[in-house]
């Protein structure tokens, strides 16, 4: 089976390409906007339907791991469906997100209502899902994956960023603001779900959606304290609501502007202090817990234990992850 992986330079996409190569039954083609490397790698813009059609001319399935802006998410899904319809590729595995559930709380399975009220990311993800569902309605086979927070060694978003904020005492025990569920899921489990979906895709004309979250994933406060202890970011800070609001509402916008300005002139943005956006603070307090039994039943996914992953991500951070960003912490408030 020849599989085109879009967004192959990202955290999930890169590992997925490796897993497909190791599978013995799949031949991956790694596609991304960055420079192509390797004999089966292509450089393309995932929002360019013509380029996609050419890349998909002889593949059996496509896995869409593209992340980024609202345009990249929404227009990328549209271009993908157009290219799939023209090229004859009838199987798509599409990465969505738990953000499609919006502000809802409680335990939610895949049949829960969708909600785009929490911002551009949720709107873009819901719009993209609708496009993929339209592909299936036209006779295609589609699997939509809705992972929680994908972690593991090498995870910049959910290990590296968190570790830096812990070391700089901008995260720690957040009290009620950190009592939301983390919905952590190991990158290997996510890749296993993709491989299973490719081996047994749903019938044509069908869309199957799957939540991906390990049942033992803790609340955010527990994760923050555990990770802090493992990487030596002690004593663990107690971060009050006033500091959190100042960091996310007042410091984040100018820091983001500074980061973009540095990038525009070709500078190294790693010297800019970590941005702590308001949406991240909202996530830490949201009492949403994904139910993922459908993935266990249909895809045979078994979950990597939290207690097994924690020391491995800490080892990655202390040995190789620490140099990823060197900016000094913000002044204490």
N, C-alpha and C positions, 0 to 999 in steps of 0.2 A: 504494500500500500504506500503510495506516494502522498505525503502530507505537507502542505504549505503552512508554515507557521508565521503569522503576521505579528509584528512586535517582538521579534526573536532576540532583540538586544536587551530586553527588560529582564527583571529578576525571574519572573515565571517563565517567560518565553525561552530564555537561555537554558534553564534547567530542563524544560520540556523537550527542546531539541536534543539534549544529551540523552534523555530517557528514551526518546523515539529511536535514536541511533543504537541504543543498547538493547532494544526490544527484540530484535531478530526478525520482525515482520514488517517494520515500517521504514521508509526512507524519507527523512525530513528535508524540506527545503526551507532554509532560514531566511526570512525577509524582514528588512527594517530600513529606516531612513539613513542609518549610519553606514559607513563603508562596509561593503560585503566582504566577508572573509570565508575561505574554504571553498571546496569544489561545488557544494550545493547551497550556495548563499547568493541572494540577490538583493540589490539595493532598489527600493521603490517607495513611493509615497502611497500609503494605504488609502488615501482619499482619491486617488487617480484610478478611475474605473478601467480605463484603457490599459494602463500598466498592469493592473490586477488581472484583467482578462488574459493578457499575454502570459503572465506568470502562472495562471491556473489552467492553461491549455491542456496539460497532461497530468494533472493531479487528481487524486481520488477524493480528497477531503481538505478542508481548510480549518485551521484553528486561529481564531481572532483574539490575540492577546494585547491588542493596541490600547494604550492608555494615553493620557494627555488632556488636551483642551476639549471643550464641548464640541468644537468643530471636528477634531480628530475622531472623537467617539461617534458622533451622530453621522457626519458625512462619510466616515470610514465604513460604517455599517451599510449605508446606502450604496456606496461604491462596491462593496463586497457582494451584496445581493445582485446588483446589476451585472457584475463580472461573472458571478456564479451562473446566473441564468443564461448568459451568452456562451460561456465556455463549456457548459454541460456538467460542471461539478455540482453534485446534488447533496453533499454532506457538509454542514457547517457546525463547528463547536465554537460557541461565542462566549467570551468572558464578560459577564455583567458584574453586579456588585450588590451587597446587602443594602446599599443606599436606595435601591428601588422601593424599599419599604418606608422610606421617609422617617417621620417622627413617631411612628407607631412603636409601642413598647409591649413587653410581654414575650411569650414564646410564640414564634411565628414559623409556620411551615410554608411551602412553596405556593399554597393556595391563598395566602393572605393578600389583601388588597394592596395595590401599588399606590405610592404617594410621592409626588415630585416636589413637595412644599419646602424641602430643606435647602434648595439652592440649585445652581446650574449643573452640578455633577449628577444629582439625582434625576433632574429633567433629561439630561443627555443620555443617561443610562436607560431610562424608561423609553425614551424615543428610539434608541438603538434596539432595544428588545422588541418593540413594535415592528420595526423594519425586519428583523430576523423572523418574527412570527409570520409576517407577510410572505417571506420566502418559503416557509414551510406550507403555508396555505396554498401556494402555487404548485405544490408537489414535492418540494424539497424536504430533506431530513435535517432537523435542527436540534441541537442541545444547547441550552443556556445554563451556564454555571454562575452561581451567585456566592462567591466566597466571602468569608469574613475578612479578618486581617491576616494576610499571608506572611508567615514568619519562618525562620530557620536561619542557619548560618548564611551570612551574606545579605540578609534583609536590611536594606538601608532605612526603609520607612518605619518598620515596627521593631527593629533592634537598634540600629545605629542612631537614628534620630532620638529614640527614647533614652538610650544610654547617655548621649550628650546632654540632654535636658536634665537627666538625673545627676550627672557629674557637676553641672552648673547650678544645681539646686533650684531649677525652674520646674522640676517635677519631683514627686515623692509621694507622701501620703496626702491625698487631696481632700480627704473627708468625703462628704456627700457628693462632691463634684467628680470623684473618681470611682463611684460605686456602680457604674454601668458595667455590662458584660463585655469582655474583650473580643469574644468570638474568634480567637486565634485558631489558625489552621496551618499545619506544616506544608511547606511548598511541595514536599514529596507526595503528600496525600492529594494535593490539588492535581499534580501531574498524573497520579494514578487514576484519578477520576477521568481525566482527559483520555488516557489510553483505553480505559474501559469503554468510554463513550464512542471512541473510534472503532473498537472491535465489534461493538454491538449497537450501532446507531438505531434510532427509532425508525419506524416505517415511514416511507414517503408521505408527505402531507401532515406530518406530526411534529410538534415541538414538545420537548421534555425539558423542564427546568429543575435544577438541583441546588439547594443550599449546601454550602461546604463550611462547616465549623466543627471543631473537635468538641465533644460533649464535656470534656474536663477543662475546657478553657476557663480561666478564672475571671474574677472582676478585675478592672484595671488597677485598683489600688494594690491588690495582691501581686499582680505582675510587676508593678513598679518597685515594690519593696523587695520582691524576690530577685529581680534583675539587679537592683542596686547592691544587694548583699553579695551577689555572685561576682560583680565587677569591681567591688570595693568602693562604691560611691556612698560611703558612710561617714558620719551618721546620716541616716535617711532624713531628708528634709520634710518638714510639715509645711505644706504650701497652702496658704489661706485663699479665700475667695477674692479678696482685694488684689492680691498679687496676680492671681490667674486672670482676672478681668483686665488688669493693666497690661499684662503680657500679650493677651490674645486680641484685645480690642484697640489698644492704643499703640503698642510697640509693633505689632505685626504688620499693619499697612505700610509704614515708612520703611521697615526692614525689607518687605517684599519689593518695594520700588527701588531700594538700593541694590538689592540682588539683581533685578532686571537691568538696571543701569550698568552695573559692573559687567554683566554678561554681554550687553550690547557693544561695549567697547573692547570686548575680547579679554576682559580681566578674569581673575580666578575668584568666583563667588564663594568659595569655601571659607574665605576670611570674613564673610558676613555672618553675624550671629544667627543662629537657627530661628526660622520663622515659626511662630506658634499661632496658627490661624484660629479664628473663633470656631470654625467647624470641628476642629480637633477637640477643643474643650467640650463642645456639645456631645461629641461621640463618647468621651470619657464618662459622661454622666447619664448616657441613654441606657435604659433598662430593657434593651432588646436582646433576646436570646434566640439565635437561629436553631431551628430543628432540622436535623440533617439525616433523619432515618431513611428518607427516600434514596439518598446516595448510597447508604449502606446496603439497602435491599436490591436496588437495580444495578448499581455499578460495583458492588462488592468492596466499597472503600472501607478500610480499617484505619483508625486514627493513631497517629504517633503520639504517645503520651506526653503531656506537658512537662512532667518531671524528668523525662528523658531528653527533651529538647532544650530545656533551660540551661543546663551546664554547657551544652554545645554552642549555643548562641553566645554565651558569656565568654567562652574560650575564643570564639571567632573574633569577638569585639576586642578583647584584650590583646590578642596576637596580631590581628590584621586589620580590624575595622577602625581602630582608634585614629589613624591618620587621615580618614576620609574628609574630615572637616576640622579646621584648627582655630576657628574664630573664638575670641575670648568671650566669656559670659557677659550678659548685660549686667549693669550695676545692680546691686542688691536693692530691693525696694522694701 
